Amino acid sequence: MSKAKPLSAEEIGRIEELIGHVFTEKARLDRALTHASARSASAGNYERLEFLGDRVLGLCVAELLFSTFRSAAEGELSVRLNQLVSAESCAAIADEMGLHHFIRTGADVKKLTGKSMLNVRADVVESLIAAIYLDGGLEASRRFILKFWQKRATRIDAGRRDAKTELQEWAHARFAVTPSYRVDDRSGPDHDPRFTVTVEIPGVAPETGVERSKRAAEQVAATRLLEREGVWQKTPAAD
């Protein structure tokens, strides 16, 4: 098991700028970005922080949805919440922040691909939220969460169900068949792969998705087919 070097003062400053919070105890930030494989268990890693951060994230996002969608039923709020706090959403925020430049892992974890690495990136976001909460309180963590989640919460697709589930039910109702998914290509290095997946339904033109994991690529392909067929409203392109 390798031992990670502590974050440098320059790295800490860059992360604090991204987060919008200056840490009183820098060690909390260091621990939030350290995987168990990178140092001995006694030195600390992000696993316990991840547990706390998951709860803080859920509370703040639930509060955001409750105040934003005042006429939404409990079912709609639950769908929105589940999507916004999912591993995919958290990993997307980690990618947006460029946290992969700062996460310390052992060589064994660096070789993981697909959903495993997606989960690492998502876990780090949750551990970071916990570190902010412990260092600056609920208001500090709420500011961070609003910065990265508020725009996502109001997107057209934020209240959607899981795309693969939606497509399966549509295909069953319309054609009495089940969609099939095929991996067409896997490219890129082990630590940052790209999967190309095609979804097919007899009698319907196929669609393709490309993402960092097979599951995420399947979701993209299913989403594109649902939007093309008019089942879902098309999500506007990002700015």
C-alpha positions as CSV (number, residue, x, y, z in Angstrom):
1,M,0.0,0.0,0.0
2,S,1.5,3.3,-1.0
3,K,1.5,6.5,1.1
4,A,0.2,9.7,-0.5
5,K,2.0,13.0,-0.1
6,P,0.0,15.7,1.7
7,L,-1.6,18.3,-0.5
8,S,0.7,21.2,-1.3
9,A,-0.2,24.7,-0.3
10,E,-0.7,25.5,-3.9
11,E,-3.1,22.6,-4.4
12,I,-5.0,23.5,-1.3
13,G,-5.4,27.0,-2.6
14,R,-6.7,25.8,-5.9
15,I,-9.2,23.5,-4.4
16,E,-10.4,26.2,-1.9
17,E,-11.0,28.5,-4.8
18,L,-13.0,25.9,-6.7
19,I,-15.1,25.1,-3.5
20,G,-15.5,28.7,-2.4
21,H,-14.5,27.9,1.2
22,V,-11.2,28.5,3.0
23,F,-10.5,25.7,5.5
24,T,-9.5,26.4,9.0
25,E,-8.2,22.9,9.4
26,K,-6.4,22.0,6.1
27,A,-6.1,18.4,7.2
28,R,-9.8,17.9,6.7
29,L,-9.5,18.8,3.0
30,D,-6.4,16.5,2.7
31,R,-8.4,13.6,4.2
32,A,-11.4,14.2,2.0
33,L,-9.4,13.6,-1.1
34,T,-7.5,10.5,0.0
35,H,-8.7,7.0,-0.9
36,A,-8.0,4.1,1.5
37,S,-5.5,2.6,-0.9
38,A,-3.2,5.6,-0.7
39,R,-2.2,5.5,2.9
40,S,-2.6,3.4,6.0
41,A,-6.0,3.2,7.7
42,S,-4.6,4.9,10.8
43,A,-3.6,8.0,8.8
44,G,-7.1,8.5,7.6
45,N,-9.1,8.4,4.4
46,Y,-12.4,9.7,3.1
47,E,-14.7,6.8,3.9
48,R,-16.2,8.1,7.2
49,L,-16.5,11.6,5.6
50,E,-18.4,10.1,2.7
51,F,-21.0,8.7,5.1
52,L,-21.6,12.1,6.6
53,G,-21.4,14.0,3.3
54,D,-24.1,11.8,1.8
55,R,-26.5,12.9,4.5
56,V,-25.7,16.6,4.3
57,L,-26.1,16.5,0.5
58,G,-29.5,14.8,0.8
59,L,-30.7,17.3,3.4
60,C,-29.6,20.4,1.4
61,V,-30.9,19.1,-2.0
62,A,-34.2,18.1,-0.4
63,E,-34.5,21.6,1.1
64,L,-33.6,23.1,-2.3
65,L,-36.3,21.0,-4.1
66,F,-38.9,21.6,-1.4
67,S,-38.5,25.4,-1.7
68,T,-38.2,25.5,-5.5
69,F,-41.0,23.2,-6.6
70,R,-43.8,24.3,-4.2
71,S,-46.6,22.4,-6.0
72,A,-44.7,19.2,-6.7
73,A,-46.0,16.0,-5.2
74,E,-43.8,13.8,-3.0
75,G,-43.3,11.3,-5.8
76,E,-41.8,14.0,-8.1
77,L,-39.6,15.4,-5.4
78,S,-38.3,11.9,-4.7
79,V,-37.4,11.3,-8.3
80,R,-35.6,14.6,-8.6
81,L,-33.8,14.0,-5.3
82,N,-32.7,10.5,-6.3
83,Q,-31.3,11.8,-9.6
84,L,-29.5,14.8,-8.1
85,V,-27.7,12.8,-5.3
86,S,-26.9,9.8,-7.5
87,A,-23.3,8.6,-8.1
88,E,-23.6,9.7,-11.7
89,S,-24.5,13.3,-10.7
90,C,-21.9,13.5,-8.0
91,A,-19.2,12.1,-10.4
92,A,-20.3,14.7,-13.1
93,I,-19.7,17.5,-10.5
94,A,-16.3,16.0,-9.6
95,D,-15.4,16.1,-13.3
96,E,-16.7,19.6,-13.7
97,M,-14.5,20.7,-10.8
98,G,-11.5,18.7,-12.1
99,L,-11.2,16.9,-8.8
100,H,-9.4,14.0,-10.5
101,H,-6.3,16.1,-10.4
102,F,-6.3,16.1,-6.6
103,I,-7.6,12.6,-5.6
104,R,-4.9,10.4,-4.2
105,T,-5.2,6.7,-4.7
106,G,-2.9,3.7,-4.7
107,A,-1.8,2.1,-7.9
108,D,-4.4,-0.7,-7.6
109,V,-7.3,1.8,-7.6
110,K,-5.8,3.8,-10.5
111,K,-6.3,0.7,-12.6
112,L,-10.0,0.5,-11.9
113,T,-12.3,1.4,-14.8
114,G,-15.9,2.1,-15.5
115,K,-18.3,2.3,-12.7
116,S,-15.6,1.7,-10.0
117,M,-13.8,4.9,-10.9
118,L,-17.1,6.7,-11.2
119,N,-17.9,5.7,-7.7
120,V,-14.5,7.0,-6.4
121,R,-15.2,10.4,-8.0
122,A,-18.7,10.5,-6.5
123,D,-17.5,9.4,-3.1
124,V,-14.9,12.2,-3.0
125,V,-17.6,14.8,-3.7
126,E,-19.6,13.5,-0.7
127,S,-16.5,13.5,1.5
128,L,-15.7,17.0,0.4
129,I,-19.2,18.1,1.5
130,A,-18.6,16.6,4.9
131,A,-15.2,18.3,5.3
132,I,-16.8,21.6,4.5
133,Y,-19.6,20.9,6.9
134,L,-17.3,20.0,9.8
135,D,-15.0,23.0,9.1
136,G,-17.6,25.7,8.4
137,G,-21.0,24.3,9.4
138,L,-24.2,23.7,7.5
139,E,-24.3,27.1,5.9
140,A,-20.9,26.7,4.3
141,S,-21.8,23.3,2.9
142,R,-25.1,24.6,1.7
143,R,-23.4,27.4,-0.3
144,F,-21.1,24.8,-2.0
145,I,-24.1,22.5,-2.8
146,L,-26.2,25.4,-4.2
147,K,-23.2,26.5,-6.3
148,F,-23.0,23.1,-8.1
149,W,-26.5,21.6,-7.8
150,Q,-29.0,24.5,-8.1
151,K,-28.8,24.8,-11.9
152,R,-29.0,21.0,-12.3
153,A,-32.1,20.9,-10.0
154,T,-34.1,23.1,-12.4
155,R,-33.1,21.4,-15.7
156,I,-35.8,19.8,-17.8
157,D,-34.4,16.3,-17.2
158,A,-34.0,16.8,-13.5
159,G,-37.4,15.3,-12.8
160,R,-37.0,12.3,-15.1
161,R,-37.0,8.7,-14.1
162,D,-34.1,6.4,-15.0
163,A,-33.8,6.5,-18.8
164,K,-33.3,2.7,-19.2
165,T,-36.4,2.0,-17.1
166,E,-38.4,4.6,-19.0
167,L,-37.3,3.2,-22.4
168,Q,-38.1,-0.4,-21.3
169,E,-41.6,0.5,-20.3
170,W,-42.2,2.5,-23.5
171,A,-40.9,-0.4,-25.6
172,H,-43.0,-2.9,-23.8
173,A,-46.1,-0.8,-24.2
174,R,-45.5,0.2,-27.8
175,F,-43.9,-2.9,-29.3
176,A,-44.1,-5.6,-26.7
177,V,-40.3,-6.0,-26.8
178,T,-37.3,-5.3,-24.5
179,P,-34.5,-2.9,-25.6
180,S,-31.1,-4.6,-26.1
181,Y,-27.7,-2.9,-25.4
182,R,-24.5,-3.6,-27.2
183,V,-21.0,-2.4,-26.4
184,D,-19.5,-1.3,-29.7
185,D,-16.2,0.1,-28.5
186,R,-14.0,0.7,-25.5
187,S,-11.2,3.3,-25.9
188,G,-9.0,5.5,-23.8
189,P,-6.6,4.6,-20.9
190,D,-7.6,2.4,-18.0
191,H,-8.0,5.3,-15.6
192,D,-10.3,7.3,-18.0
193,P,-12.0,4.9,-20.4
194,R,-14.8,5.7,-23.0
195,F,-17.5,3.2,-23.7
196,T,-19.6,3.4,-26.9
197,V,-23.0,1.6,-26.5
198,T,-25.8,1.2,-28.9
199,V,-29.4,0.5,-27.9
200,E,-31.7,-1.3,-30.3
201,I,-35.5,-1.9,-30.4
202,P,-36.9,-3.9,-33.3
203,G,-38.7,-1.5,-35.7
204,V,-37.0,1.6,-34.3
205,A,-33.8,3.2,-35.4
206,P,-31.0,2.6,-32.9
207,E,-29.2,5.3,-30.8
208,T,-25.7,5.4,-29.4
209,G,-24.2,6.8,-26.2
210,V,-20.6,7.4,-25.2
211,E,-19.5,7.8,-21.6
212,R,-16.9,6.8,-19.0
213,S,-18.8,3.6,-17.9
214,K,-20.9,1.1,-19.7
215,R,-23.9,1.9,-17.5
216,A,-23.6,5.6,-18.1
217,A,-23.3,5.1,-21.9
218,E,-26.4,2.9,-21.8
219,Q,-28.3,5.8,-20.1
220,V,-27.1,8.3,-22.7
221,A,-28.2,6.0,-25.5
222,A,-31.6,5.4,-23.9
223,T,-32.1,9.1,-23.3
224,R,-31.3,10.0,-26.9
225,L,-33.8,7.5,-28.2
226,L,-36.5,8.7,-25.8
227,E,-35.9,12.3,-26.8
228,R,-35.8,11.5,-30.5
229,E,-39.1,9.6,-30.3
230,G,-40.7,12.4,-28.5
231,V,-41.3,10.5,-25.3
232,W,-39.1,13.0,-23.4
233,Q,-38.6,16.7,-24.2
234,K,-35.1,17.2,-25.6
235,T,-32.7,18.7,-23.1
236,P,-31.2,22.0,-24.3
237,A,-27.4,21.9,-25.1
238,A,-25.2,23.0,-22.3
239,D,-23.8,26.6,-22.6
